[in-house]
Amino acid sequence: MEAPPGTCQPYLKALSDATRWQMVEVLIASPSAITLGELAQRIGVSNYNASRHTSILEEVGILESRRVGRNKMLSVSTELRESIEKGDGQAVVLNLGCCTFQFPAQRSGEIK
């Protein structure tokens, strides 16, 4: 996937925040969508802060959300999930076309 010039800037800006980076790290490691509350708990932030950060990630197309009852279910966007490459067993690589990011390979989406 080749990205047009200048399209990487929104991704870089969104992923430059440590909390949002952790969110993507957890969601990449999760085999299925998780609730906003579960994501907030895993990274140790309030639901309000998690919601604020996930909105930014959704806006640039990194995350997708859907409502199931009262819960907001989150996952890495379908397009980006298809661009995730298994690294050397130590890392997972997210290829955005303009740049790549390595996330440590983790079990069950837990932050170490």
Secondary structure as UniProt FT lines:
FT   TURN            5..7
FT   HELIX           8..15
FT   HELIX           18..29
FT   STRAND          34..35
FT   HELIX           36..43
FT   HELIX           47..59
FT   TURN            60..61
FT   STRAND          63..68
FT   TURN            69..70
FT   STRAND          71..76
FT   HELIX           78..82
FT   STRAND          84..86
FT   STRAND          91..95
FT   STRAND          100..104
FT   TURN            108..109
//
